[in-house]
């Protein structure tokens, strides 16, 4: 767990939007240095916000969302699939096990790769998964290396999503599918809404900036991909349990036990819940294909 000095250094960098973009790799690595231990303790090996249907638990909702990626993409045995921003490996392991496809995970934070490899080994899935260190804006793979690519709420950490999508198009085989979900801001926010609702989320969660779903559609098309679908993740189920559970986790820590890191995470989580419930923060999904 990082010290108060580390947290203060992160926050000093995060306060400047320009610096967040210029130093995004340091920002993201520092953030997940703070967050990964807590995320794994609370959520296990999958770190994303799923839609909930009925009485699902968080683990059930996350696994269902991951299986839906595989089903929607038509993943099957013999396919080579890339996971952009694979984290500690939960989605890659679930998707490989569900579909039989081989999943290569790409992760910027090297420490998280070790967790991913250990998780895959524990689940008996090392033969269907591989985890590599790299940056989504500079994919370390040859052209047309993959039959399919997906990303689950990770591209938001990069300063140039258009470049990421262009890189995905490069490594995707002709006819290959690219799909996933990500974090966005609603279109048409006023400067005041941007400052009050969006900027605290960007500062607290290592985001250079938040783009809009309309930007997503344009960027996919600019990469030469055929856009088949863009829709709000909330159309697939209820997102409110994510914010309610986050508040419950934060409230469960006694005030006297809160470290500088936990205090930092609580402020970031409070900002995210406020932005999501106000409609300023949204999540969107897409399906696109390389001609």
Secondary structure by P-SEA (a helix, b strand, c coil): cccaaaaaaaaaaaccaaaaaaaaaaaaaaaaaacaaaaaacccccbbbbbbcccccaaaaaaaaaaaaaaaacccccbbbbbccccccaaaaaaaaaccbbbbbbbccaaaaaaaaaaaaaaccccccccccccccccccccccccbbbbcccccccccaaaaaaaaaaaccccbbbbbbbbbbbccccaaaaacccaaaaaaccccccccaaaaaaaaaaacccccccccccccccaaaaaaaaaaaaaacccccccaaaaaaaaaaaaaaaaaaaccccccccccccc
